Amino acid sequence: LFQDNFDYQNLRRDFVGGVLSEEELGNKIFCYELKSGVDYAARIHNPRSYDAVSRDVWNHWLWPIEVGQSRSFTTCAHSWGIIRRGMQDCLSDAGVSASRTAKVGNDCQIGEGTSLGDNTKVVASFIGKRCKIGKNVELKGCHLLDGVTIADGAKVHGSMLSDGVCVEQDATVLEGCLVGSNVVIGEGHTVPAFSRISMIRQVQEDSDSEEELETPSTMAGAVEGEA
């Protein structure tokens, strides 16, 4: 819109009015009016916006609406309890089994039935229900859905792992990765940053281009005919 209308000084008075009066350009501005009493709205269209909205939910920006698990450990909600009673007691109350050497940082949520092994570090991450996190694991800025297994020594940074994913021992998942349900990351394997892994077979569209139709056999026949 601004490529052909760069000389407007006021966005509301000049630009919007000018665009609406020039219907032949085919440009349109769409809006959605929030209902009365709705103070929060956001569009989730990529992993980064999903992470941002999730953190708003954890920090209770949607209050009085609470979206989340009925029983889980959230560092924000348990901040005063952690100071008074300690991390282990708060984790136990939420149904989380954690080693005393495990470290859980700020902006974390851990679902019921999840276990954390020795010397595991969890920072700014969401962990769903019934997940098994091994020893010496490092999770930073991750979203793990239900039933995820992370073996000893594995590292996951800034990625989203769907239900039933298994990351085997000493494997590494770098930032920006999306891993689909029931995918297994092999032992010692490193998943490159911004990778997309899924068990669903991708459907390839058939192409009728002339280049693909000219197979070696047809080209040979054409040459023999000319000779």
N, C-alpha and C positions, 0 to 999 in steps of 0.2 A: 504493500500500500504506500509506503513512504518513498519508493523509488520514483514515482511519477508525481508525488505531492510533497516536495521537500521544502517548499517556501512558506508553509503555514506557520504562523507565530504562536497561535494558541490551539492546543490539541482539541479541546471541547468545542470552542466557538467556531474556529476556522476549519480545522481538518475534518472533523466528523461531519459538519454541515456541508463541506465541499464534496466529500466522497458520496454522501447520500444524494446530493443533487446531480451527480454525474453517474446515472444508472447505466449508461452505455459502457462503462469500464468493466462492469460485471463484478466489482468488488463488494463484499458484504461483511459486516461486523455482527457477530453473534454474541449474545450474552445470556446468562441464566440468573434469574432473580431468586435469591434465597428467601425462604419463608420466614415469617416473623419468629424471633427467638433463636434462630440458627446463627451462631456466631463463628462457626468454623467451616471452611470448605477447602478442598484441595483435590487436584487431579493427579492420579497415579498413572504415569505413562512410561516409566522406566525404573530400573532398580534403585536409582538414586532417590527419586521421589517416593518410592515405596519405603525406603529407609527413613526418610525425613518424616513422613506421616506416622510411621510406627513409633518414632521417638516422641512425636507430639502426643500420641496416645499414652505412652508410658509416663510422660510427664503431666498427664491429666489436663491437657489443654482442651479436651472434649467434655470436661465436667459440666453438668452432672451425669453425662453419658459415659459409661465405662465399657470399653470394648476389650475383651481379653479372656484369659483363662480364669475359671472359678477359683482355682488354687494354684498359685505360682509364687515364686520369689522374685521381687522387683527391688533393686537397690534403692530406687527413689522412694517407694512406699515404705521400705523398712529402714530408712536412714536413721531415725531416732531409735528404733529397736536394736539396730546394730551397735549403736553407741552404748546403749544401756545393757544389752544382754549378750552381745557378741554375734559374729557372723554365723557360727555353726548352729546356734540355737534357732536363729531365724530361718536358716536353710532347712533345718529339720522340721520346723513347724509347717513349712510349705511343701513337705514331702520330697525334699531333695536330699540325696545321700552324697555328701562331699567329704573328701579327705581333709584332715586338718591342715595339710600343707598346700591345699588348693587355694588360689587367690582369685577372688571375684571383684572386678573393678566397678566403676560407675556406669550408669546407663545400661544395666544388664537385666534381663528377665529370664528365669529358668523355670521350666514347667515341672509339674508333679511327676514323680517316678524317675527322674533323671539322676544319673550318678556322675560324679567328678572324681578322677583319680589323683594320685599323688603329684604334687608340683605342677599341676595344671593351672594355666593362666587364662582367664576369661575377661575380656575388656570390651565394653560397648557392644555387646552381642545379645541376640535373642536365641534362646534354646527351647525347643518345644518339649512335649511330654515324652517320657520313656526313652530318652536318649542315653547312650552309653559313651562317656568321654573317658579315655584311658589316661595313662600316666604321661607326664611331661608334654602334654598337649598345649598348643598355643592357639587361641581363638581371638581374633581382633576384628571388630566391626562386622560380624557375621550374622546371618539369619539361618538357623537350623530348624526345620520343621520336625514333626513327630517321628520318633523311631530312628533317628540318625545315629550311626555308630562311628566314632572316631577312635582309631587304635592308638597305641602308645607312640609318642614321638612325632605325631602328625601336626601339621600347621595349616590353618585355614585363615586367610586374610581377606576381609572385605568381599565376601562371596555369599551366595544364597544356595543352600542345599535342601532339596525337597525331601519328601517322606521316604524313609527306608534307605537312604544313601549310606554307603559304607566307604570310609576312607581308611585304608589299611596302614600298617605300621610305617612310620618315617615318610609318608607321602606328604606332598605340599600342594595346596590349592592357592594360587596367587589371586590378587585382587580382581574384582569385576567378573568373576565366573558365575555362571548359572548351571547348576547340576540337577538334572531331572530325577524323578522317582526311581528308586531301586538301582541306581548306577553304582558300580563298584570302582573305586580308584585304587589301582594296584599298589603293592608294597614298594616304597621308595620312588614312586612316580611323581613327577612335577607337572601339574596342569598349568599351562601358560596363562598369563593374565587375559581377561576378557574372553575366555573360551565359553562355548555353549555345548553341553553334553546331555544327550537324552537317549532313552531306550526306544523311543518312537521313531520308526523309519520315516525319513523324509521323502515325500512324493515329488518326483522330478517330472516336470512337464515335458511332453514330447515336442520337439522342434521340427518344423518342416522346411527349414532353410535349405537353399540349393547347395551350400557347401557340405552339409551333412549328408545330403542325398547322393552326392558324388563319391561313392565308396571306391576303394581301389579296384574292385572287380568291374564296376561299370566303366571306370576310366580306361582300364585295359581293353575292354570290348570296343570302346570308341576309337582307340588308337588303331586296333586291328582293322576296323571297318574303313578308316581313312586310308590305311596302307593298301 
